[in-house]
Structures are given as C-alpha cells and as structure tokens.
Amino acid sequence: MPADKPDRTLTTSSEEAGIAADPDNPEWTEADFRSAVPFEQAFPVLAEKLRRTRGPQSAPTKQLVSLRLDHDVLLRFRATGPGWQSRMNEALRRAAADLPD
C-alpha cells in the first residue's frame, strides 16, 4: 500500500465511539451469544418464505450422475463459459451416436 494513502480498513476512535453509542446496535455480550438461536428457529415462517427452492421439473428428462473426468477436459468445457454443461451433454450425445449398437 502506498505510504501517502491511509489504511481505510482501520476505524478511528470517533467511528468506534459512534458505533458504541448506537442504541439500536449494542455490542453483544457473552450472554447474548449464549442465548442466540438460528434465524430459522427465531423466524420460521419468514425463513420458509425466504428459502428458494426449485420446483419439480415439468418433464424430468435428465438424470443426475456422478462422473470423473480428466482435469484438462473439464477445464476446456468450463472455459467456454455459461452453458458448458449443456455443451458437454451435446458432445456426449454426438459421441454416443457414433457408438455401435
């Protein structure tokens, strides 16, 4: 870091005093930490509304599999950007068409 620019990650004593004086954001005590509960337990209805899940597939045509690939092959497909999984699927489809029955 250049010597002419101060490190802005450090707080000044006036900033610390302002934080400490904020009644809406008091510093937590050990008792506060011991009595804390997870968000899902404190607000179960809100937590359920915020939980984002995918709905069921309208036409489940794909199957989840675990597959080990060579590192260079995976890097090559990932380097093509978003949609690389679909492009890999298409490459496998073409290769499968060439296989003997």
N, C-alpha and C positions, 0 to 999 in steps of 0.2 A: 504494500500500500504506500502511495506517495506520502512523504512526510508533511506536505503542505495541506493535506486534507485530513480532518479529524475522523476517528473511527465512530460512525453513527450508530453502531450496534451497542455502544455503551450508553447507559442512561445517565443523565446529570442529576445532581441532588434535588433540583427543583422538580424534575419529572418524577422522581421517586416520591417526593413529598406530595405531589398531586395525586399519584396513584394511591398512596396510603391514606389520603384524606377522602377518597371517594367512598361514600357510604353505600353505594349500590354495588361495590365490588371490593368487599373487605378481604384481607389476606386470610387464607384458610389456616385453621388450627389443626392440631393432631386429632382433636375430637371431630372436627368437620370431616377429615379424611376417613376416620373410622366409621362414621355414620353414613357415608356416601353410598348410594346404590346406583346400579347401572341405569342408563336412560330408559331402557326397555321396561325395567321394573317400576321406575318412577312415573312414567307416562306411557302405559301400554297401548292405549288407543291411538295416541299420536305416533308412537313408534310403528304401529301396524300400518298407519296411513302413509308414513314416510318410506316404508320398506318397498323397494322397487323390485318386482319380480317379473319375469317373462311369463306370459300366459301360455296355455297349451298351443302346440303347433296345429295349424288348421289341417295340414297334410304332412304328418311326420314321415318324410321320405328319406331322411338321413339318419345314420346310426353313429353314436359316439363310440370311438375306439381309442385304444392306446397303441401308439406306433413309435418305434425307434427309427430315427432317420439319421443319416450321416450329417454331421455338422455343416459341411460345405453346401449340401443340397438345401438344407433348411435356411441357411443364410441367403442363398441365391433367391429362393422364393420370397423370403421376407423383404429382401432388398427391392422388390417390385412394388412395395407399398401396400396400402389398404386393399383388401380383397385377395391377398396372396393365398389364403386357404382355398378360395373358390378356384383360383387358377391352378393350384396344385391338384385339386379334385378333377379338373378338366384334363390335366396332363395324365393323371392316372386313368381316367376314362378312355383316353386315346390309346394308352399303352395296353389297357385291358382288351380293347377291341382287336388288337393285333395278336393276342394270345390264342393258341389253338384251343378248340373246344374239348 
